Amino acid sequence: METYLFVPRSLGLDRHSYPRDQFYADAQAYIRFKTPSVPLPALADPDNADSPLQRARRLIVAANGAGEIDPDRMRRELRLLGCLVRANLRDAAADIRAKVDRLDDPGEHRVLAEDVRQAIGRLLRDVSAILSSFRDLRPDFLQTKRPAWLRELFEYVDEYLSISAESYLTAVLSRLDAHAALRDALSDTRQAVTQTIVDEQGHRQGAGYVSVLDPDGENRHYIYRKGALKKFMSSVLFLEIHKEREGRGISNVVAGIAAAVAMLFSTIAAIWSQGAYGLNSFPFVLAIVISYVFKDRIKEWLRTYFSGLMSRWLYDYSVLIHDPVAGIVGRCRESFGYVTDSNLPTEIKRLRHCDSSSVLEAESKPEGVMKYVKDVTLRSRQIARAHGRLGDVNDIIRLNISSFLGRMDEPQQTVATYSEELDAVTAVTCPKAYHVNLVMVLKAEGKKAAIDRFRIIMDKQGIRDLQVVELSA
């Protein structure tokens, strides 16, 4: 993946004020498996061998007859179950909200209202089925003979599923209530949603879970608990990364060669000086001092030269991707630098300005160009053997933009203008914003490169808007 970041020069970011080490300090990268696409009915299906719920049930049944349960396998299956249920709830809720939003078209109101009713009905049935199937295992997990970690694991997952169901159903309810006509037309459906929400609130309260909201309290514990449960569940999808500088061995060799060349010069200079001036003469001492100075500079110059030469082929960092189950499953290499206008690929330059209104517009917006390259190699067969259900990977990068905001003007500026209506000069407040353009090129072996462009609109207070720019052919 190649990412080109076009930054206005007025922000004062260049290789000196914003070096690569600062970029890596601001960038936070995650690599995780994509959540597999398994619908809720399939998760609750007792005949589905790939369902984490059914695998957990088989582990419990096997333990009833044989003895111990593999902690790692049980944790992995139930955490994956939590991720799958949450992903299904998220997608179903988003689909329902999109259907509700389309009801603004009067001509389709009746048809879409029935679609919303059916979609909510399916969601409630699926939620009931998966929660019931999971909670039916409660007696097996909470037996007194079971280890403490198994009981706690069941309660963690149960609490997480309950919170997720309530959160997404509440989002659906909120969107229903925003349309008064729909709320009246689907009053029975709305009542079913509210009943499920109340049931889940009562379930957590009855089970003694801490994630119960108090209308009159501060509820600090709720957000903390919700975040802790989410991190615990999603950790099953995250891959560990071990970052180190690339080419450290080559750098040592380069430094050694530079030192050897410098020492050779110093030795030759010392031998020549001794023969020319004598061992104890002042010119000999002066020549040795001068040769020492040159030796030091030669060593530094050669190291800088060779390092710059090697950086064309070396990345800044090499990251080993480690999976707790399969071991090392791949490698990620990263590099960051600045690109001059003459070295910027023609196609990237064209895409950056493809929506410009005039030829001169590009000249009126001087920009610096940052280039971030990330090369990811995965051992797909090794991953498939270890997981089977997991394969696709999400590469997540978060960039702290606080360094971009330092030299920005105030977000609001006052402009004087004449008002014909008032026959007076008045002040008009205008927002002051900056545009940072992003061109991303995603390449995969054997496939055509996918290119996207985004416009990030920000002011001194942070990001204000993110726009996807349509690319012309």
N, C-alpha and C positions, 0 to 999 in steps of 0.2 A: 504494500500500500504506500502510495506517495501522496503527501498532503502539502499543498502550497497555500501559505497564509499571506495574503496581501494586506499589509498594515500601513495606514497613512504615516508619512514621514513626520508629520507634526507631533506624533506621539513619542518621537525621540528614541525609538527602539532600533538598535543596530548591534553588530557583533561585539561592540565595546560595552554598551549600556545594558544589553540583554544577551549575555553569552550563553553558550550551550548548557553550561552547568546550571544556570538559572532556569532555563527552559525545563530541564529534567527535574529540577526541584519543584517547579510549578505543575508538571504533568504527573498524573497518577494513573497507572495502567492496571487493568484487570483482564484476565483471560478466564473465561468460564464456558462450560458446556451450555448449549441452548437447552431450554426445557423441552423435553420430547412432547410431541403432539399426541396425547392419549385422552380421549373424551371421558367425562365423568362416568357415564354408564359402563364403559369398558373397565374403568378402575374398580367398580363395584362388582363386576362380573366374576363369579367364582371359577369360571372355566378359562379365564384369561391368565395364562401362565406368566405373562410379562408384567402383570399388574403388581406394583410394589405392595399393595394391600394383601394380595393373595400370596405373595412370596413370604410376607411377614407371618401370615396365618400358617403357612406350611412350616416355618421355623418353629413356631409355638407348638404345633402338633408333633413335630419331630422331638422337641424337648420333653414333651409329656411322656414319650416312650423311652427316650435314650438318656436324657439328662441335660447337659449344658447347651446354652444358646450362644452362637457366635456374636459377640457384641458389635463388631465392626459391620457385619452384614445386616444385622437388625437395625442399627442406626442409619446405615446407608439407605435401606429400603423405606423406612418410615420418614426420613427427611426428604427423600425423593417424592414420596406420596404427598407431603405437605406442599412441595413446589408445584407438583402437577395439579393439585386441587386449586391452589391459588391462581395458577395460570389460566385454568378453565373458567374460574369465577371472573377473573379480570376480562377475558375475551367476551364472555357471555354478557357481562354488564355493559361493556363498551358497545356491543351490537344492539342491545336494547336501547341504550341512550341515543344511538344514531337513528334508530327507528322512531323514537319519540321526537327527535329534532325535525324529522321529515314531515311531521304532522302539521307544520306551518302551512303546507300546501292544502287548501280546502278541498280540492278535487279528489285527493287521495285519503281524506281523513278516515272514512269508514273502513277502507281496506287495510290501511296501516294500523288503525286501532286494533283490529283483529289480529294482525301480525304481532303487535306488542303483547296482546293477551296470551297468545300461544307461546311466544318466546319466554315470557315470565313464567308461565305454567311449566314449561320444560325445565327451566332453571330451578324452580322450586322442587320439582320431582327429583332432579338429579342431585340437588343438595341434600334432600332428605335421604336418598338412597345411599350416597357415599358416607354421610355422617352415621346413619344407622348401621351400615356394614362395618364401619370402623369401631363404633362403640359397642357392637356385639362382642368384640374381643376383650372388652374391659375385664370381665371375670378371669380370663386366662392371664392377662398381663398383671393384674393386681392381686394374684394369689400370694398368701403370706410366704410361701416357699420360694417365690421369685426373688431374684436379687434386686436391691434398691434401685440400681440404675435402670432396670427394665420398667419398673413402675413409674419412675420419673420421666422416662422417655415417652411412655404412653400419655402421660398427663401433659407434657410439653406439646406433643403433636395434637392432642385433643383440644387444648386451649388455642393453639394456632389456627386450626381448622374453624373453630367457633368464631374467633375474631375475624378471620378472612370472610366467612359467610356473612356475618353481620355487616362488615364494612362495605362489601360490594352490593348487598341488598339495600343498605341505607342509601348508597349512591343512586341506585335504580329508583328508590322511593322518592328521593329528592327531585329527580328529573320528572317523575310522574306528577308530583305536586306542583311543579312549575307550569303545568298545563291544566288549567282548571277544568276545561271541557273533558279532557282525557281522564282526569281524576274521577269525575262523576260517572263517565261511561264505563270505567273499569273499577268501580268501587269494590266489587267482590274480589278482584285480583289484588287490589291494593290491601284489602284486609288480610289476605293470605300472606302477603309480603310482611306486613307489620306483625302478624302473629309469629312468623318464623324468626323475625328479629327479636321479639320479646322472649321467645322460647330459648334462643341462644344466650341472651343476657341472663335469663334465669338458670340456664344450664351451668354457666361459668360461676355464677354466684353460689349455686347449690354444691358445686364441686370444690368450692373453696379457692378458686383461682383468683389471683390478684388483679387481673385485667377486667375489673368491673368499674365503670364510670360512676362517680358520685356527682349528681347535678349541682350540689352545693360545695363541693370540695375543689382543691387545686388540681387534683388528678395528675400530678407529676409522674406517679408510678406507672400510669397507663401507657404513655408514649415510650417510656424507657422499656417496659415489659414487652410491648409490641415490637419495638426495634430489636430487642434481644432475641425474641422468638424468630423473627424474620432472618436475622443473621445466622442463627443456628440451623434453620432449615435450608437456606440458600447456600450454605457452605459446602453442601454435598456436590454442588455444581462447579465450584471454583477450583481452579488449578493453581498450584503454588508456583511462584517464579523465583529463581535465584539469579540475581543480576550481578554481572561483573564486567569490568572494562575488557573490550575485545583487543586482542593483539598485544597483551602484556608481555608475552614471551618475545615477540618480534621487537617490541619497544626496547627490551633489555638488550637484545642483539644489536639493534641500531645504536643504542647508547654505548655499547662495548666497542663497536667498530669506530664510532666517533672518537672515543677516548684513545683507542689504539693509534689512529691516524694522528691525533694531536700529540701523543707521546712520541711517535716516530719523528715528527717535525722537531719537537723539543730536543730529542737525543741527537739528531743530525746537527741542529744548531749549536748544541753544547760541544760536540766533537770539532766542528769547524772553528768555533771561537777559541777553543784551547789551542788548536794548531796555528791559528792566525795571530793570537795576542799573548799566548802564554797563560799558565794556570793561575798565577797570583796577580795578574794585572787588573787595573781598573776597567779597561775596555772589555775584558773577559767577563767581569761581574755584571757590567751594564748589558752585555749581549745576553747573558743568562736570564736577567730580569725581563728583558724585552721578549725573549723566546718564551718565557713562562706566560707572559700576558697573551702573546699570540696563541700559545697552546690552549689556554683557557677559552679564548674566543673561537678558535677553530673547532674545538669540541662542541661548543654550544651551537655554532652555526651549522655544522654537519648534522647534529641531532635534530635541529629544527627543520633543516632541509629534507632529510630522509623521512622524518615524521609526517611532514606535509605531503611528501610523495606517496607514502604508504596509506595516508588517510583517504586517498581516492579509491582504494580497494577495501579498506577496513571500515567497519561500523564503529560507532562509539561504544555500544554495549552489546554484549551477547547474553541472552537470558535463557536459561534452561527451564523448560516447562515440566513440572513434576506433578504427577497424579498419585494420591495416596495409595491407590489400588494397583495401578499399572507401572508405577515408577516414572522414569523420564520418558515422556511421550512426544517431545518436540523441542524446538529451539526458536527463539525470537531474537532478531537482531535489529537494533535501532541506530539511527544516525540523524543528526540535526545540524543545519547550517544555513547560511544566507546565499541567495542566488542573485547574481547581477542580471540586469536586463538583457545583456548580450548572451548570457548562458541559459536564459529561461526558454524552455521548449516553445516552439512556435504555436503548437496546438493549445498549450496551457495559456499562453498569452491571448490567443483568440477567444478562448472560453471565458477568460476573465473579463473581456470587454465586449462580449457578444450582445449584451443588452444596452450598450452605450447609445445615446441618442445622436451623437455626432463623432466625427473623427477626432476633433480637438478635445473631447471630454477626457480621454485617457491622459492627455498631456496636462490637463488642469488638476489631476489628482495624483501627484507624485507619491509613490508607495515603495516601501521596502518589502522584499519577498523572503519569507522564511520557508524552508523546506524540511519536512520531517518524513523520514522513510522508515517503514517497519516491514520487515520480512519475516513471515511466520512459516515454519515447516513443522508439520505434524506427522506422527507415525500412526496412520489411520488403522492399519491392521492390528497394531498392538492395542489401540483403544477399543476396537471392535471386539477383540478377544476378551478384554477385561470387563467391558460394560455391556456390549450388545445394544442396549437401548439408547446410549449416549454416543453422539458422533459429531454433530455440528457444534461449532464453537463461536461464541460471541467475544469480540475484542473490544473492550470498553476503555476509553481514554477520557480522563477528566483534566481540564486545564484551568488552573487558577489565573484569572485575568487581572488580578490586582496590579500587576506590573504595567498593564496597558492603560490604567486609569490615572496614573500619577500626573501626567502633563495635560490632561484634558481640561478644557474650559468649564465654567459653571454650566449646569444642565439647562438653565433658563437664562435667556438674554433679552434685554429690552430694546426695542427698535422704535424710534420716533417716526411717525407718519402723519400726513395731513388727512383729516376726515372732512370730506365735502359736506356730509350731513350735519356735523357739529360746527363746521367752519372754524376748526381749531386743530392745532397739532396735538396728537394723542400718542400714548405709549402702548405698544403692542408687545406682549410677551411671546417669544418664540423659543421652541426647544432647540438646544444645540446638541447634535448627535454626530457620531462618527461611524463610518461603515468599514468593517473588516470583512474582506471576502475570502472564502475558503473554497479551494478546488481540490477534490479528493479523487484519486485514481486508484481503483482497486483491480489488481491483476491476479488471476489464478491460472495455474498451468492448464493449458488446453482450452481456455475459454477467452472470449473477447473481453477486453478491459471495460469495466463499468466506471463511468465518470459522473460525479455529482458536483454541483456548485451551490454554496450557501452564502447568504449575506447576513452577517451578524451586526445588528444596529445596537450601539451602546452609547452611554453617556457616562459622566463622572460617577454616577451612582450604580452603574453596572449594566447588564444586558437588558435591553428594552424589547427587542423583537428578533426573531430568527426567521428568515425567509428562504424558501427553496426557489432558486432561479432556474427557469426553464432554459435548457440549452438548445440552441439552434443547430441544425445539421451542418 
